[in-house]
Structures are given as C-alpha cells and as structure tokens.
Amino acid sequence: MATSYSARSRAIEPFHVMALLERAHQLQAEGHDVIHLEIGEPDFTTAAPIVAAGQAALAAGHTRYTSARGLPQLREAIAGFYERRYRLNVDPGRILITPGGSGALLLASSLLVDPGRHWLLADPGYPCNRHFLRLVEGAAQLVPVGPEVRYQLTAELVERHWERDSVGALVASPANPTGTVLRRDELLALSRAVRARDGHLVVDEIYHGLTYGMDATSALEVDDDAFVLNSFSKYFGMTGWRLGWLVAPEAAIPELEKLAQNLYISAPSMAQHAALACFEPETLAILESRREEFARRRDYLLPALRELGFGIAVVPEGAFYLYADISAFGGDAFDFCRHFLETEHVAFTPGVDFGRHLAGRHVRFAYTQSLPRLEQAVERIARGLNSWAP
C-alpha cells in the first residue's frame, strides 16, 4: 500500500551524528574502546538525593497526573531558586512545568508562531529549535554568526534581518554548540530591538548553572516579558527524567495551560516530585562540585585542541562544548568525524547538525568524559591527524 507522509515530517532533518553514534555502538560491540565526545549529556548520573526523592515518590504512590501547570510546590521551589540565584521575584503562577526543555519550546512556539511566520535564530545553533518551528508551520530565519559576535544574535543583527513575517527571536545563553554567554547589556539590547518591532524574545537558559568564571544573566533580569525556558537535564543532571520549565508573562499563562493540557496533559509526576530535591543544599553542593569538574575539563581540552591546530576562536564560558574549526586540516567535517571514529575510535559531532553557516568546516566536542578519558582522546586525535587525508 502506498504511504504518504506529511511535508512537515519530510522537512525535519535527522541528527546526522546519529549515524556516527550507531557506528560507534557497532564498534563497541566488536570490542573496541570508543571515547564518546559527541553526546550532549552529562556523564554524571543523577545526584543521589534526587534519586532518593524519586524513589520515595514512587513508594508513596505519586504516579498520577498533576495539573498541566505542574506541582504547585515545584513551581514555588523554582521561584525560590530565581530569588536566591538571580534576586528575582518570579510569581510561581508564571511558571509551567514541562516534559523537558523541549516541552517548553513546544509550548512557546505553539503560542507565538502562526503558519508562515518566523523567529530569528543564530546559525550555528541547536537544531531542534528550527524543527519545532517547522512543526507548528512556522519557520526559522537562520542568521549567520561567527566569532566576531561570539556566535550570538545581536541587536544590530535583529535590526538588519527583521522582516515583515518576523514575530520574534530565539537566543540561547549559554549556547549549544558554542558555549558562549550573553551579557546583561547584550540581553537588554536584544530585548529592546525585538520589542521595538512588537516581537517576542524567547531565551533558552537550559545550560544556566554550567558557567565557568562567571554567572549567567537571566533574560528575566532585563525583560520581565521574555519567554524563558529551562531544564532539569543539564545543571541538575536529570536528562532521562524529562523535566523542564517555562517562565512566561502572566497574560500568556491561560493560553499556555490550555496548550499543555492538549499536548501532553502534564509532565511526569515522579520526576516532578524528585526535582523538589534539586534545590536542597546537599544537592546543590553536589551540582556545584560537578560544575567545577566541567571547568577543569574545559581548561584542559581547549588548549590541547588548539595546540593540535583546531581553530577555537572564542573561549566558551558555559555548557560543555567546544566548537572547533577544522580548516587547517582540510576536507569535510562529516568525513573528518568518520575518519576519527573508524581509525581512532573517538566520536565527535559534525557541524552540519547545527545549521548551515560554515557547517562543513566545524565540529563539536562535548567534554562529558573524565579528564583521563579526555587525555586519551587527545592522544588518539593527534595520532589520527597523521593519517587524515581529505
């Protein structure tokens, strides 16, 4: 029987790194030691106090739906976190608990984007952002950015690229794949540029907490009407629990709640109860020690890759990625990644997964492995450069 799938589905691209990941798993099954620097997931398991809270929730029978907005006590805990960390007074009523940061982005794009309208996004950037826009029949207008603007949208770029069909701008701070952070004045200028055009500023802050030598400014510090999405996956280390949140203007909450009721009913109940432990002092001490470990990894891998000839023009101040230019070695980034996987059993991600702007000459390394493993990876990469023939 003939099968016809939607143009929407056909337009959404796969993660190209998944082909490499599948091959990496094949190599491992054959007995090879593969070093994974391609996965954007902390290598630490969820902190013990969070796991214990989840187990207690299951034992207590907290397995039913919650409100579409999420557990009131979790929304209050998040509001308290904003007060302590950012000195912000965020009404818990403006917070919606979502299935991961992806759920928050789905809500925001469903609310703000009509068919044929678009958001401005930095290129390179996280690929799912543009795919969510396609899912709601909108579009992403990719704005090429480079090291001269630290791979971030700026107010000047918004002014230059804004079009009649533009309805907003989505930025990420810290950003994936580049790890760069928007300063307070940059966020303020972006907010003013977008609001002057009656648009919406949407800010991805899922890597907040994972910054090194600085604290990231929340967009809510400069724009109380911004839509801010966050996640329990990165700093809080709850990737498989699928939990995030969205902070939105008060007027938008009834519409967002209606969308949540229809799109996913509620975020996972057990995960919400477990997340209450995220904000306890014992847990935060564990998470801060992990942040320090990520900083040590960055401070080793960055100069080591530069010494080998990789071009890393901007020091990443957050997340756990290095976005590297391979122009000095020649050839295409996907072939480059495949070469190192096959010959040296080191996996990292080709730039094509993050957009179009100079994607063929960039790769992303995730420093989500221990320091000894990173040292092994550098040794293997150095050896593999000798056999690379574009």
C-alpha positions in Angstrom: 0.0 0.0 0.0 1.3 3.4 -0.9 2.3 5.6 2.1 2.1 9.4 2.0 3.8 11.2 4.9 3.4 14.9 5.6 5.6 17.6 4.1 6.2 18.7 7.7 7.8 15.4 8.6 9.9 15.3 5.5 11.2 18.8 6.1 12.5 18.0 9.6 16.1 16.8 9.4 17.5 13.9 11.4 20.5 14.3 13.7 23.4 13.4 11.4 25.5 12.4 14.3 23.1 9.5 14.9 24.7 7.6 12.0 28.1 8.1 13.7 26.6 7.1 17.0 25.2 3.9 15.6 28.5 3.1 14.1 30.2 3.8 17.4 27.9 1.3 19.1 28.8 -1.3 16.4 32.5 -0.7 17.1 31.9 -1.1 20.8 30.0 -4.4 20.2 33.1 -5.6 18.3 35.2 -5.0 21.3 36.7 -1.5 20.5 37.1 1.2 23.1 35.2 4.2 21.9 35.6 7.6 23.6 32.3 9.5 23.3 32.7 13.2 22.8 29.5 13.6 20.7 26.8 13.3 23.3 25.3 16.5 24.8 24.6 14.7 28.1 26.4 15.0 31.4 28.3 11.8 32.2 27.4 12.0 35.9 24.4 10.0 37.0 21.5 11.9 38.7 22.6 13.1 42.1 21.7 10.7 44.9 19.3 13.0 46.8 17.2 13.4 43.7 17.1 9.7 43.0 16.1 9.1 46.6 13.3 11.6 46.3 12.1 9.9 43.1 12.1 6.5 44.8 10.2 7.9 47.8 7.6 9.5 45.4 7.1 6.1 43.7 6.8 4.3 47.1 4.2 7.0 48.2 2.1 6.4 45.0 2.8 9.7 43.3 2.1 8.2 39.9 -1.0 10.1 38.8 -1.3 13.1 36.5 -0.5 16.5 38.0 -2.0 19.8 36.9 -0.9 20.8 33.4 1.0 23.7 35.1 2.9 21.2 37.3 3.1 20.6 41.0 2.5 23.9 42.9 5.3 23.1 45.3 7.8 22.6 42.5 6.8 25.9 40.9 7.3 27.5 44.2 10.7 25.9 44.6 11.7 27.2 41.2 10.5 30.7 42.1 12.6 30.5 45.2 15.6 29.4 43.1 15.2 32.5 41.0 15.1 34.7 44.1 18.2 33.2 45.6 20.3 32.9 42.4 19.2 36.0 40.5 17.5 38.1 43.1 14.3 38.0 41.0 10.8 37.9 42.3 9.1 35.5 39.9 5.4 34.6 40.6 5.1 30.8 40.7 1.9 31.3 38.7 4.0 32.3 35.8 5.9 29.0 35.8 4.8 26.0 33.8 6.5 22.6 34.4 7.1 20.8 31.0 8.4 17.5 29.7 12.0 18.7 29.3 13.2 21.9 27.8 11.7 20.6 24.6 8.3 20.7 26.0 8.8 24.4 27.0 9.9 25.2 23.4 6.9 23.4 22.0 4.6 25.5 24.1 6.3 28.7 23.3 6.4 28.1 19.5 2.8 26.9 19.5 1.7 30.0 21.3 3.7 32.6 19.4 4.1 31.4 15.8 1.4 31.3 13.2 1.8 29.5 9.9 4.3 31.3 7.6 5.7 33.5 10.4 9.2 33.1 11.8 11.8 33.6 14.5 15.3 34.8 14.0 17.8 32.2 15.2 21.6 32.1 15.3 23.4 29.8 12.9 25.0 27.7 14.3 22.5 26.7 16.9 20.7 23.8 18.4 18.8 22.1 15.5 15.6 21.2 17.3 14.8 24.9 17.7 14.2 25.3 14.0 12.5 22.0 13.7 9.9 22.9 16.4 9.1 26.0 14.3 8.5 23.8 11.3 6.3 21.6 13.3 3.9 24.5 14.0 4.1 25.5 10.3 6.3 28.4 11.1 9.9 28.8 10.1 13.4 29.7 11.4 15.2 32.5 9.8 18.8 31.5 10.3 21.2 34.4 10.8 24.9 33.5 10.2 27.0 34.3 13.2 30.7 33.9 13.8 33.4 34.6 16.5 33.2 38.3 15.9 29.8 38.3 17.7 30.7 35.2 19.8 28.2 33.2 17.7 25.3 35.1 19.2 22.4 37.2 17.7 22.9 40.9 18.5 20.5 43.8 18.5 22.2 45.0 15.3 21.6 41.7 13.6 18.0 41.7 14.7 17.5 45.1 13.2 19.2 44.1 10.0 17.4 40.8 9.4 13.9 41.5 10.8 11.3 41.0 8.1 7.6 41.6 7.7 6.9 38.0 8.8 9.2 38.0 11.8 7.5 37.6 15.2 10.4 37.1 17.5 14.0 36.0 18.2 15.2 32.9 20.0 18.6 33.0 21.6 20.4 30.6 23.8 22.8 31.6 26.7 24.9 29.6 27.2 24.6 28.4 23.7 24.9 25.0 22.1 27.2 24.2 20.2 29.5 27.2 21.1 29.2 27.6 24.8 29.0 31.4 24.6 27.1 33.5 27.1 25.1 36.7 26.5 26.0 39.6 28.8 23.4 41.7 30.6 23.8 44.6 28.2 23.5 42.3 25.2 20.3 40.8 26.5 18.9 44.3 27.2 19.8 45.5 23.7 18.2 42.4 22.2 15.1 42.8 24.2 14.7 46.5 23.1 15.3 45.6 19.5 12.7 42.9 19.5 10.1 44.8 21.5 10.5 47.8 19.3 9.2 45.6 16.5 6.3 44.2 18.6 8.1 40.9 18.7 8.7 38.3 21.4 12.1 37.5 22.9 12.5 33.8 23.7 15.6 32.7 25.7 16.9 29.2 26.1 18.6 29.1 29.5 18.9 25.3 29.9 22.7 25.5 30.5 22.4 28.1 33.3 24.4 26.9 36.2 27.1 25.5 33.9 29.2 28.6 33.5 32.9 29.0 34.4 34.4 32.0 36.0 31.2 33.9 35.7 27.4 33.7 36.4 25.0 34.0 33.5 22.4 36.7 33.5 18.8 35.6 33.1 16.8 37.4 30.5 14.2 38.0 33.2 16.6 40.4 34.9 16.2 42.8 31.9 12.9 41.8 30.4 10.1 40.6 32.6 8.0 39.8 29.4 10.6 37.5 27.9 9.7 33.8 27.5 12.4 31.9 29.3 12.8 28.1 29.1 15.0 26.0 31.3 15.6 22.3 32.0 16.5 19.9 34.8 18.6 18.0 32.3 22.0 19.8 32.3 23.0 21.5 35.5 20.6 19.3 37.6 21.7 16.2 35.7 18.2 14.7 35.2 18.3 14.0 31.5 16.2 10.8 31.4 13.6 12.2 33.8 12.3 14.6 31.0 11.6 17.7 33.0 11.9 21.4 32.3 10.0 24.6 32.8 8.8 27.8 31.1 8.5 31.2 32.6 6.1 33.4 30.7 4.2 36.7 31.0 1.2 36.4 33.3 -1.2 37.2 30.4 0.1 34.2 28.4 -0.4 31.6 31.1 -4.1 30.6 30.4 -3.3 30.0 26.7 -0.2 28.1 27.6 -2.0 26.0 30.1 -4.6 25.1 27.5 -1.9 24.1 25.1 -0.2 21.9 27.8 -3.5 20.2 28.6 -3.9 19.2 25.0 -0.2 18.5 24.0 1.0 16.4 26.9 -1.6 16.6 29.8 1.2 17.0 32.4 4.9 16.5 32.9 6.0 13.2 34.5 4.7 13.1 38.1 7.6 11.1 39.6 10.1 13.4 38.0 8.4 16.4 39.5 8.5 15.0 43.0 12.1 14.0 42.5 13.0 17.5 41.3 12.0 19.0 44.6 15.3 17.7 45.9 17.2 19.7 43.4 17.1 22.9 45.4 18.2 21.3 48.7 21.7 22.5 50.0 23.0 18.9 49.9 22.1 18.6 46.2 23.3 22.0 45.2 26.7 21.2 46.8 27.0 18.1 44.6 26.0 20.1 41.5 28.5 22.8 42.2 31.3 20.3 42.5 30.3 18.9 39.1 30.4 22.4 37.6 34.0 22.7 38.9 34.8 19.4 37.2 33.4 20.6 33.9 35.6 23.7 34.2 38.7 21.6 34.7 37.8 19.6 31.6 37.3 22.7 29.5 40.6 24.2 30.8 42.4 21.0 29.7 40.7 20.3 26.4 40.6 23.8 25.0 44.4 24.4 24.9 45.1 20.8 23.9 42.9 21.0 20.8 44.3 24.4 19.9 47.8 23.1 20.1 46.8 20.4 17.6 45.7 23.0 15.1 41.9 23.2 15.8 40.6 26.7 15.5 38.6 27.7 18.6 38.4 31.5 18.3 36.1 32.1 21.3 36.6 30.7 24.8 33.3 29.0 25.8 32.1 30.3 29.1 29.3 27.8 29.7 27.7 24.5 28.7 30.2 21.6 28.0 31.1 22.1 24.3 34.0 23.3 22.2 33.0 24.3 18.6 36.1 23.9 16.5 37.1 25.0 13.0 39.0 22.2 11.1 40.0 24.4 8.1 43.7 23.9 8.9 43.2 20.2 8.2 41.1 20.4 5.1 38.2 18.3 4.0 34.6 18.0 5.1 33.5 17.8 8.7 31.4 14.7 8.4 34.2 12.8 6.7 36.6 14.1 9.3 34.4 12.8 12.1 34.0 9.5 10.4 37.8 9.2 10.0 38.5 9.6 13.7 35.7 7.2 14.7 36.9 4.5 12.3 40.7 4.9 12.9 41.0 6.1 16.5 37.6 5.3 17.9 36.9 8.9 19.1 33.4 10.2 18.3 32.5 13.8 18.0 29.8 15.8 16.1 29.9 17.3 12.6 28.9 21.0 12.3 26.1 20.1 9.8 23.9 19.2 12.8 23.9 22.8 14.0 23.0 24.7 10.9 24.4 25.8 7.5 26.8 28.6 8.1 30.3 27.1 7.5 29.0 23.9 8.9 31.2 21.7 6.7 34.3 23.0 8.4 33.3 22.8 12.0 33.0 20.0 14.6 31.7 20.0 18.2 33.4 18.3 21.1 31.5 17.6 24.2 33.7 17.4 27.3 31.3 15.0 29.0 34.1 12.5 29.8 36.5 12.3 32.7 39.9 14.0 32.4 41.8 10.8 31.9 39.5 9.9 29.0 39.9 13.4 27.5 43.7 12.9 27.7 43.3 9.6 25.9 41.1 11.3 23.3 43.6 14.0 22.6 46.4 11.4 22.2 44.2 9.5 19.7 43.3 12.6 17.8 46.9 13.7 17.5 47.7 10.3 16.0 44.7 10.3 13.7 45.7 13.7 12.2 48.7 12.0 10.8 46.6 9.6 8.8 43.8 12.1 7.8 43.8 12.6 4.0 41.0 14.9 2.8 
